[in-house]
Amino acid sequence: MINFWATWCGPCRQEMPLLDELYSRYQRVGFNLLGINIDDDSRRAMRMVDELGVSFPVLFDTRKEVSKLYRVEAMPVTILVDREGNVRHVHYGYKPGYEQLYLDEIRTLLRE
């Protein structure tokens, strides 16, 4: 899973602890999650990561190169990629309940 986020994004703040729960729960069976922050100031992003207690790896896309490759135009964007690197699901935005959809998709991909 790749999750693009920003500190100014309210739904990102809601979603990140839920993603961290998925990461903690499924990491030992092959699930990986990379958070990609697009803020210009990585220090603000790290403060938010610390504040929310996020344990998944966070990378910084300050030049917006990676977000352009994935055509990220809004926040957050969550992408599920299979073991071969193929994009299988793309979710734009976040609303409560999306984590159940993510869970179903993660379980399906882990079984493949």
C-alpha angles and dihedrals in degrees: 000000000000117000120192112202145159135206093239092056113100095194089051090057090051095046102045098073089049091050089049089056090053090048093050092046100047106026093094091059097051105281116137129187128192121190113207115198118202099192119124090227112058091187091068090048092051091050089055092047090052093045092052094042093234114177102182118100116273123203128189126234099184092154091049092230097132094042089053091053090055093041093239109180103156138030131286110021118176120194127188116207125190126230091271092054097256117144105240105169134017123192123190118204127349134257127173108276097037088105090070090055090048090050092053092048093046092051091049092050093046090054092055 
